[in-house]
């Protein structure tokens, strides 16, 4: 048994080589190249790219963080109580409907939410039919941070509910029965039992959602007009695609890496346990 152990470990290392090479070639090497390019201007090492990012895009950095934070708050503000309720009161129909956004492309979400939230869009028509708004009301939620946060929350809600449902179902029924024995209702069972016992899974779901929202491109591209603050991925796209400025585009990318670095570290640390 002991003699076979080194051979088994060697085989595991060999099996990991293809996946490791994909990560290195597909992510690690481009990351190093982008970091080097962010400090290079006309072949000279400089901080000029970052100075330009600070001068032109510092408001967009703040805007990106604000949109991601608002989207995250909406996602988990809805996702936690909803997942807890479905854990305590099972509904196959509700679970099926909540999984639908997983199969809807980001571009389709952006287009649909733009139409839904636009002036004279679906939302305003519905409010007018209920007598809650005038047809001439100016409602341009889709063009601001609120509409963008709502779209990101809708798209990520399915993934969050899927992760949280798995974590909540891992909580033993005995704890819930004990809570009910002390008179705890649905709300109390969710926040006093399910959430604390599923905290690590909730933390990882937060990290996955946050990094995805920070890197959003398709939805912001579909929902914004091109004026005012933009998400950083939009800036990166135009800086490289229209201006061909690899240095500044790389600097924007590095800033995005740094925004997600803390979350990514927590995620990697969590899955390594």
C-alpha positions as CSV (number, residue, x, y, z in Angstrom):
1,X,0.0,0.0,0.0
2,X,2.8,2.5,1.0
3,X,4.8,1.6,-2.1
4,X,1.8,2.3,-4.4
5,X,1.2,5.7,-2.8
6,X,4.0,7.6,-4.6
7,X,2.9,6.1,-7.9
8,X,-0.7,7.2,-7.2
9,X,0.4,10.7,-6.4
10,X,2.6,10.9,-9.5
11,X,-0.4,9.8,-11.6
12,X,-2.5,12.5,-10.0
13,X,0.1,15.1,-10.8
14,X,0.3,13.9,-14.4
15,X,-3.5,14.1,-14.7
16,X,-3.4,17.7,-13.5
17,X,-0.9,18.9,-16.0
18,X,-3.3,19.5,-18.9
19,X,-5.7,21.6,-16.8
20,X,-2.7,23.4,-15.3
21,X,-1.4,24.2,-18.7
22,X,-4.8,25.6,-19.8
23,X,-4.9,27.9,-16.8
24,X,-1.3,29.0,-17.4
25,X,-1.6,29.6,-21.1
26,X,-5.2,30.9,-21.1
27,X,-5.0,33.1,-18.0
28,X,-1.6,33.3,-16.3
29,X,0.5,34.3,-19.3
30,X,-2.0,36.9,-20.6
31,X,-2.3,38.3,-17.1
32,X,1.5,38.7,-16.9
33,X,1.6,40.3,-20.3
34,X,-1.2,42.7,-19.5
35,X,0.5,43.8,-16.2
36,X,3.8,44.4,-18.1
37,X,1.9,46.3,-20.9
38,X,0.2,48.5,-18.3
39,X,3.6,49.8,-17.1
40,X,4.9,50.3,-20.7
41,X,4.5,53.3,-22.9
42,X,6.4,53.5,-26.3
43,X,8.7,50.9,-25.0
44,X,9.6,52.7,-21.8
45,X,8.6,51.7,-18.3
46,X,6.3,54.4,-16.9
47,X,3.2,55.1,-14.8
48,X,1.6,57.2,-17.6
49,X,-1.0,54.6,-18.4
50,X,-2.2,54.6,-14.8
51,X,-2.1,58.4,-14.6
52,X,-4.4,58.5,-17.7
53,X,-6.7,55.9,-16.1
54,X,-6.9,58.0,-13.0
55,X,-7.6,61.2,-14.9
56,X,-10.2,59.8,-17.3
57,X,-11.7,56.8,-15.6
58,X,-11.6,57.2,-11.9
59,X,-15.4,58.1,-11.9
60,X,-16.0,54.9,-13.8
61,X,-14.1,52.9,-11.2
62,X,-16.4,54.2,-8.5
63,X,-19.4,53.7,-10.7
64,X,-18.5,50.1,-11.4
65,X,-18.1,49.3,-7.7
66,X,-21.4,51.0,-6.9
67,X,-23.3,49.1,-9.6
68,X,-21.7,45.8,-8.5
69,X,-22.4,46.5,-4.8
70,X,-26.1,47.5,-5.6
71,X,-26.6,44.5,-7.8
72,X,-25.1,42.2,-5.1
73,X,-27.3,43.7,-2.4
74,X,-30.4,43.2,-4.6
75,X,-29.4,39.7,-5.5
76,X,-28.8,38.5,-2.0
77,X,-31.6,40.6,-0.5
78,X,-34.0,38.6,-2.6
79,X,-32.0,35.4,-2.9
80,X,-31.5,34.5,0.8
81,X,-35.1,34.8,2.0
82,X,-36.3,33.2,-1.3
83,X,-33.9,30.2,-1.0
84,X,-34.8,29.9,2.7
85,X,-38.5,29.9,2.0
86,X,-38.1,27.2,-0.7
87,X,-36.0,25.1,1.7
88,X,-38.8,25.2,4.2
89,X,-41.7,25.1,1.8
90,X,-40.8,23.1,-1.3
91,X,-42.1,24.2,-4.7
92,X,-40.9,22.6,-7.9
93,X,-42.6,25.2,-10.0
94,X,-40.9,28.1,-8.3
95,X,-37.6,26.4,-8.4
96,X,-38.0,25.7,-12.1
97,X,-38.9,29.4,-12.8
98,X,-35.9,30.6,-10.8
99,X,-33.5,28.5,-12.9
100,X,-34.7,30.1,-16.2
101,X,-32.2,33.1,-16.1
102,X,-29.3,30.5,-16.1
103,X,-30.1,29.7,-19.7
104,X,-30.7,33.3,-20.9
105,X,-27.6,34.9,-22.6
106,X,-26.3,38.1,-21.1
107,X,-27.0,40.0,-24.4
108,X,-30.6,38.9,-24.3
109,X,-31.0,40.0,-20.6
110,X,-29.5,43.5,-21.5
111,X,-31.9,44.0,-24.4
112,X,-34.9,42.7,-22.5
113,X,-34.3,44.8,-19.5
114,X,-33.7,47.9,-21.6
115,X,-37.1,47.5,-23.2
116,X,-38.7,46.6,-19.9
117,X,-37.4,49.7,-18.0
118,X,-37.2,52.2,-20.9
119,X,-39.4,55.3,-21.2
120,X,-42.8,54.0,-22.5
121,X,-41.5,50.5,-22.0
122,X,-43.2,47.4,-20.6
123,X,-42.9,48.6,-17.0
124,X,-44.4,52.0,-17.6
125,X,-47.2,50.5,-19.8
126,X,-48.1,48.1,-17.0
127,X,-48.1,50.9,-14.4
128,X,-50.3,53.1,-16.7
129,X,-52.7,50.1,-17.1
130,X,-53.0,50.0,-13.3
131,X,-53.5,53.7,-13.0
132,X,-50.3,54.2,-11.2
133,X,-48.5,56.3,-13.8
134,X,-49.2,58.6,-16.7
135,X,-48.2,57.5,-20.2
136,X,-46.2,60.7,-20.5
137,X,-44.1,59.9,-17.4
138,X,-40.4,60.0,-18.0
139,X,-39.0,56.8,-16.7
140,X,-35.5,56.1,-17.8
141,X,-34.3,53.6,-15.2
142,X,-32.7,51.5,-17.9
143,X,-30.1,54.1,-18.7
144,X,-28.8,54.6,-15.1
145,X,-27.1,52.6,-12.4
146,X,-30.4,51.4,-10.9
147,X,-31.6,49.7,-14.0
148,X,-28.1,48.2,-14.6
149,X,-28.0,46.9,-11.0
150,X,-31.5,45.4,-11.5
151,X,-30.5,43.6,-14.7
152,X,-27.4,42.2,-13.1
153,X,-29.3,41.0,-10.1
154,X,-31.9,39.3,-12.2
155,X,-29.3,37.5,-14.2
156,X,-27.3,36.4,-11.2
157,X,-30.3,35.5,-9.0
158,X,-30.7,32.0,-10.5
159,X,-27.1,31.1,-9.8
160,X,-27.3,32.4,-6.2
161,X,-30.5,30.6,-5.5
162,X,-29.0,27.4,-6.9
163,X,-26.0,27.7,-4.6
164,X,-27.9,28.7,-1.5
165,X,-30.5,26.0,-2.0
166,X,-27.8,23.4,-2.0
167,X,-26.2,24.9,1.1
168,X,-29.6,25.2,3.0
169,X,-30.5,21.6,2.1
170,X,-27.3,20.5,3.7
171,X,-28.6,21.9,7.1
172,X,-30.0,19.0,9.1
173,X,-33.7,19.0,9.6
174,X,-33.2,18.4,13.3
175,X,-32.0,22.0,13.8
176,X,-35.1,23.3,12.1
177,X,-37.4,21.1,14.1
178,X,-35.7,22.4,17.3
179,X,-36.2,26.0,16.2
180,X,-39.9,25.3,15.4
181,X,-40.1,23.7,18.8
182,X,-39.2,27.0,20.4
183,X,-41.8,28.8,18.3
184,X,-39.6,30.1,15.4
185,X,-41.5,31.0,12.3
186,X,-40.2,30.9,8.7
187,X,-38.3,34.2,8.9
188,X,-36.6,33.3,12.2
189,X,-35.6,29.8,10.9
190,X,-34.0,31.4,7.9
191,X,-31.9,34.0,9.7
192,X,-31.2,32.2,12.9
193,X,-30.6,28.7,11.6
194,X,-30.1,28.4,7.9
195,X,-28.0,31.5,7.2
196,X,-25.4,31.0,10.1
197,X,-25.0,27.3,9.3
198,X,-24.5,28.0,5.5
199,X,-22.3,31.1,6.0
200,X,-19.3,29.7,4.1
201,X,-21.4,28.8,1.0
202,X,-23.1,32.2,1.2
203,X,-19.6,33.8,1.2
204,X,-18.5,31.9,-1.9
205,X,-21.7,32.8,-3.7
206,X,-21.1,36.5,-2.8
207,X,-17.6,36.2,-4.3
208,X,-18.7,34.5,-7.5
209,X,-21.5,37.1,-8.0
210,X,-19.3,40.1,-7.2
211,X,-16.5,39.1,-9.6
212,X,-19.0,38.4,-12.4
213,X,-20.7,41.7,-11.9
214,X,-17.4,43.6,-11.9
215,X,-16.5,42.0,-15.2
216,X,-19.9,42.6,-16.8
217,X,-19.8,43.7,-20.4
218,X,-22.8,42.6,-22.5
219,X,-25.5,43.9,-20.2
220,X,-23.9,47.4,-19.7
221,X,-23.2,47.6,-23.4
222,X,-26.8,47.0,-24.2
223,X,-28.3,49.2,-21.5
224,X,-26.2,52.4,-21.6
225,X,-26.1,55.2,-24.1
226,X,-22.4,55.7,-24.2
227,X,-22.5,59.0,-22.2
228,X,-21.9,59.5,-18.5
229,X,-20.1,56.9,-16.2
230,X,-19.5,53.5,-17.7
231,X,-18.6,50.1,-16.4
232,X,-14.8,49.4,-16.6
233,X,-15.2,46.6,-19.2
234,X,-16.9,49.1,-21.5
235,X,-13.9,51.5,-21.1
236,X,-11.5,48.7,-21.7
237,X,-13.3,47.6,-24.9
238,X,-13.4,51.1,-26.4
239,X,-9.8,51.9,-25.3
240,X,-8.5,48.9,-27.1
241,X,-11.0,48.4,-29.9
242,X,-11.3,52.0,-31.1
243,X,-8.1,53.7,-29.9
244,X,-5.8,50.7,-30.1
245,X,-4.3,51.8,-26.8
246,X,-3.0,48.5,-25.4
247,X,-1.2,50.2,-22.5
248,X,-4.2,52.1,-21.0
249,X,-6.5,49.1,-21.8
250,X,-4.1,46.9,-19.8
251,X,-4.0,49.4,-17.0
252,X,-7.8,49.3,-16.8
253,X,-7.7,45.5,-16.8
254,X,-5.2,45.6,-13.9
255,X,-7.4,47.9,-11.9
256,X,-10.3,45.4,-12.5
257,X,-8.0,42.6,-11.3
258,X,-7.3,44.5,-8.1
259,X,-11.0,45.2,-7.5
260,X,-11.7,41.5,-7.6
261,X,-8.4,40.3,-6.0
262,X,-9.7,40.3,-2.5
263,X,-12.9,38.4,-3.5
264,X,-10.9,35.9,-5.6
265,X,-8.5,35.3,-2.8
266,X,-11.3,34.5,-0.4
267,X,-12.9,32.2,-3.0
268,X,-9.6,30.3,-3.7
269,X,-9.0,30.0,0.0
270,X,-12.5,28.7,0.6
271,X,-12.4,26.0,-2.0
272,X,-8.9,24.9,-0.9
273,X,-10.2,23.9,2.5
